[in-house]
Amino acid sequence: MHPKVPPERENMPHSHACLSALTIGIKVHADQVTAQAKLVRHQIRI
């Protein structure tokens, strides 16, 4: 076995990138859900 980088040091940049991607994904998803909800409400009104 070759010496490995400590997991906390190895995961930090990855988890930070993961976290920001997740945050962006949640924001985009929330926007889509809001847009869908508005569409549905509009369709129900008609």
N, C-alpha and C positions, 0 to 999 in steps of 0.2 A: 504493500500500500504506500502510495506517495503522500507526503504531508499535504493536508488540505488547508485551505484558508478557513479561518474561524467562520462558522455560519453567520454570525451577526455581521461580520465585516462583508461577507460575500452577498448577503441578502439585502443589505441596506440600499444600494443604488437600485437594485431590482424592485424591491418593495416600494421604493419612492416612485419609480416610474409606473409601477402597477397601480399605486394609489392614485396618482394624477390621472392615469388612463381611466381608472374606475370612476373617479369624480366626474370627469368629462362625460363618460358614458352615462352616468346617472343623470347629469344635467340634460343631455341630449334626449334620454329616455323620458324624463319628466316633461320636456317640451313637447315630445311626440304625444304623450298621454294627454297633456293639456289640449293640444290641437285636436286630438281625437274626441275628447270630451265635448269640446265646443261644437265639433261637427255633429256628434250624436245629438246634442241638445238642439241644434238647429234642425236636424232631420225630424226629431220628435215634434217640434213646434209646427212644422208644415202639416 
